[in-house]
Amino acid sequence: MVRMTRPGIGVVGRRLVQFLLDELLVFLPMLLLAIAVVWLFHPNGPGLLTFLKVVLYTMLALDFLGLVFVNVWWPYRHGGQTPAMRWLRLRIRTLDGGHPTLGAFFVRDLLMVVDGFAWGLAGIVVMLVTRRRQRFGDVVARTVVEHVPKLPNQAAFPRPDGDFGAVPRAELAFDGADVGFDRGQRNHE
């Protein structure tokens, strides 16, 4: 088992910001889609209220599916990081330092219902009192959120050849010296 040090309280703040960013990442497109649907297809007459209810419930269902995608599938496929976790350099790991299973990510997301009680206050309190700054979903799933140190020249967004698997290795027909990407160090031959 990998010995983990107790993270500082700052990781709790990063996790709160990460949660809000991931929520916005899913909610804003759904809100724009709902506005577009209502604007384009709204019925005339007394059926508008019923139509708005259908749009609302449909958007809530799509928002739920989007959150499952961002909080379960995305980190499972991208090294334990949601998009906002990557931006804030956080990562989900098992207690022994390994990559969590899909089931562990699902349990974490499912127990957000408990952690979100009282507008998230329950999750914040649990994170502040646990030794590893875990919320209830992390305790049950046996996971921990850790800070990932930034590597030199690390991009904020995933590369096509690194995280998405689009191409095995990005190669250019010419190197950086040919186009002036050598940061001021020219090779004169």
Secondary structure, 3 states (H helix, E strand, C coil): CCCCCCCCCHHHHHHHHHHHHHHHHHHHHHHHHHHHHHHHHCCCCCCHHHHHHHHHHHHHHHHHHHHHHHHHHHHHHCCCCCHHHHHCCEEEEECCCCCCCHHHHHHHHHCHHHHCCCCCHHHHHHHHHCCCCCCHHHHHHCEEEEECCCCCCCCCCCCCCCCCCCCCCCCCCCCHHHHCCCCCCCCCC
